[in-house]
């Protein structure tokens, strides 16, 4: 291929959760990026997966009367099913209970140990079982309840292995200052820098009371903390220690997409672990915002957790994907409501994009029997200038994970196409037999615009764009490796041989 490589990850999701809109959001964003970079002709590795160890799982399995492995085997199916429904095109689905991952964790720990960043000691602190998090008294403002979930904390003292994080503070700070785009968006970068400046403490990375985890090599009475083993999944997927060619291809060309709640793990602990192991750091950690539901925080007790399965069932997968990527600037918080999903997708997909395609193909059927030949003279400065502008802003925003802005740029073509129909009024030209060439030329241009839109919108709405491609008489949506070549007025077919017109996005009537 020769066009470089691109490695994109979602966090691995904790299997104690039921997949909700937050999981769907991150995974959809990663999928859009993976599909776009494949269209650019890059070698892509897109990984997602599940985080399956820890005390919470051990406890839940005990309550259900099954083994932890049986429990995670059942629950992982919820994620696999949802990703199938959402057309998520991952290349690797990693589970932390897999043998390949356990071997990577052991190898990585041994490397940190060799480099002198691991030591044994005693840990004492306040522990939250549901969050699997220790808190110091300084973080607790006098109350012995978890700052994250509000539940009571337990006092724990136990022998542990420590990772000497404090020794990496200056190196990490220096790296962050020299690489301001390592953490995005900028507000999150500032947050991470000030956290690191505030001082880093050595981290406890193992426990003795939890059996359900990866055992510490040479000391199996200890198992690794769930966060420690989870972060290493990104190396497992890239072939660290098992596939040198794969590792050279994809590491460190990796971007991590995470929710802002796990930013510190990814932007402080993880790069420090890699610095200690003398491995190159990822290119970027991008922390996106949270979704509220009709203005309220999502919570099980309120019963307002959005189930993506139900939304897809009701409105279709592409409307859901489009809404997630278009409604909110990636990086900011967003609010989900069915009313705004209906309004946004009716306006953008039904009334604009779908309308442009349907009007054009209906006229092509009515006036030209559904066969539209490429005109001999096919130049129009206005269309060419517009496409060049759209292409350049799409590339600019994709590079910055600006999904809403990518779609806004693409929709300039949609709006222009609809105005062009009104200006040129093909229905009038159809009444004059001498204007047939002009009519053909206008309809070909509009169909060609629909073809280009199918390619551009494909990363967001793959199913509908596949349908559109077929409806234009172009067969199955192919595996492109040249975005540049396809998104040009030179790449249209000699003849558009249209299928019978059917609405691409029928309106949702409330």
QUIDAZI-V77899 format. One record per residue. N is the residue number from 0. PHI is phi in whole degrees, 0 to 359 (none if undefined). Layout:
{{N/PHI} {N/PHI}}
This chain:
{{0/none} {1/69} {2/246} {3/91} {4/232} {5/213} {6/239} {7/236} {8/232} {9/261} {10/295} {11/273} {12/275} {13/288} {14/289} {15/285} {16/270} {17/269} {18/304} {19/233} {20/299} {21/297} {22/297} {23/297} {24/297} {25/299} {26/289} {27/296} {28/300} {29/296} {30/295} {31/300} {32/295} {33/298} {34/296} {35/297} {36/291} {37/293} {38/298} {39/284} {40/91} {41/275} {42/277} {43/247} {44/237} {45/243} {46/238} {47/221} {48/164} {49/228} {50/259} {51/240} {52/256} {53/111} {54/295} {55/300} {56/293} {57/303} {58/295} {59/298} {60/294} {61/299} {62/297} {63/272} {64/72} {65/234} {66/280} {67/305} {68/296} {69/297} {70/298} {71/292} {72/297} {73/288} {74/288} {75/300} {76/300} {77/300} {78/289} {79/301} {80/295} {81/295} {82/295} {83/294} {84/298} {85/270} {86/56} {87/277} {88/262} {89/295} {90/266} {91/214} {92/245} {93/263} {94/244} {95/289} {96/272} {97/286} {98/302} {99/299} {100/286} {101/300} {102/297} {103/294} {104/299} {105/298} {106/295} {107/291} {108/299} {109/298} {110/295} {111/298} {112/295} {113/303} {114/281} {115/86} {116/257} {117/239} {118/214} {119/258} {120/195} {121/249} {122/241} {123/229} {124/184} {125/268} {126/239} {127/256} {128/295} {129/302} {130/268} {131/52} {132/225} {133/268} {134/231} {135/273} {136/298} {137/298} {138/270} {139/256} {140/43} {141/83} {142/258} {143/268} {144/234} {145/292} {146/299} {147/274} {148/244} {149/79} {150/266} {151/295} {152/262} {153/247} {154/280} {155/231} {156/229} {157/204} {158/289} {159/209} {160/267} {161/252} {162/258} {163/283} {164/298} {165/302} {166/290} {167/258} {168/304} {169/293} {170/297} {171/293} {172/299} {173/299} {174/297} {175/299} {176/291} {177/275} {178/230} {179/297} {180/266} {181/295} {182/244} {183/234} {184/291} {185/303} {186/300} {187/287} {188/299} {189/299} {190/298} {191/293} {192/300} {193/290} {194/296} {195/293} {196/299} {197/291} {198/107} {199/250} {200/253} {201/300} {202/253} {203/288} {204/241} {205/218} {206/226} {207/257} {208/269} {209/244} {210/275} {211/274} {212/189} {213/276} {214/295} {215/290} {216/304} {217/67} {218/210} {219/293} {220/292} {221/257} {222/241} {223/289} {224/301} {225/300} {226/292} {227/294} {228/290} {229/295} {230/299} {231/289} {232/304} {233/295} {234/283} {235/304} {236/297} {237/281} {238/89} {239/303} {240/77} {241/232} {242/214} {243/300} {244/295} {245/298} {246/297} {247/296} {248/290} {249/250} {250/256} {251/262} {252/282} {253/240} {254/242} {255/262} {256/262} {257/219} {258/282} {259/295} {260/290} {261/246} {262/296} {263/297} {264/303} {265/274} {266/251} {267/238} {268/296} {269/297} {270/297} {271/295} {272/299} {273/290} {274/299} {275/296} {276/277} {277/60} {278/250} {279/295} {280/273} {281/303} {282/286} {283/198} {284/242} {285/250} {286/257} {287/267} {288/275} {289/251} {290/259} {291/262} {292/238} {293/47} {294/84} {295/245} {296/297} {297/289} {298/206} {299/298} {300/294} {301/282} {302/69} {303/248} {304/286} {305/282} {306/267} {307/304} {308/302} {309/291} {310/297} {311/295} {312/304} {313/279} {314/240} {315/93} {316/292} {317/288} {318/295} {319/296} {320/300} {321/300} {322/300} {323/302} {324/275} {325/261} {326/293} {327/228} {328/295} {329/298} {330/118} {331/263} {332/284} {333/226} {334/238} {335/257} {336/212} {337/295} {338/300} {339/289} {340/297} {341/296} {342/296} {343/298} {344/282} {345/297} {346/295} {347/280} {348/272} {349/280} {350/283} {351/253} {352/296} {353/298} {354/296} {355/301} {356/293} {357/291} {358/299} {359/296} {360/291} {361/296} {362/292} {363/297} {364/289} {365/293} {366/263} {367/231} {368/64} {369/80} {370/240} {371/236} {372/275} {373/294} {374/290} {375/290} {376/258} {377/232} {378/226} {379/203} {380/301} {381/296} {382/297} {383/293} {384/295} {385/298} {386/298} {387/300} {388/296} {389/298} {390/302} {391/289} {392/285} {393/298} {394/297} {395/299} {396/285} {397/298} {398/301} {399/254} {400/60} {401/269} {402/299} {403/298} {404/286} {405/300} {406/294} {407/300} {408/295} {409/298} {410/293} {411/298} {412/293} {413/299} {414/297} {415/296} {416/300} {417/295} {418/293} {419/300} {420/299} {421/297} {422/292} {423/276} {424/41} {425/306} {426/298} {427/284} {428/298} {429/296} {430/278} {431/243} {432/298} {433/285} {434/262} {435/298} {436/296} {437/295} {438/299} {439/300} {440/298} {441/294} {442/292} {443/297} {444/301} {445/292} {446/292} {447/292} {448/296} {449/298} {450/297} {451/295} {452/297} {453/302} {454/289} {455/292} {456/273} {457/311} {458/301} {459/271} {460/232} {461/298} {462/292} {463/293} {464/289} {465/297} {466/297} {467/298} {468/304} {469/296} {470/298} {471/280} {472/83} {473/256} {474/81} {475/282} {476/299} {477/277} {478/277} {479/286} {480/233} {481/221} {482/305} {483/305} {484/291} {485/288} {486/269} {487/209} {488/288} {489/276} {490/265} {491/292} {492/285} {493/296} {494/221} {495/273} {496/253} {497/283} {498/282} {499/304} {500/298} {501/219} {502/302} {503/284} {504/228} {505/303} {506/299} {507/269} {508/270} {509/292}}
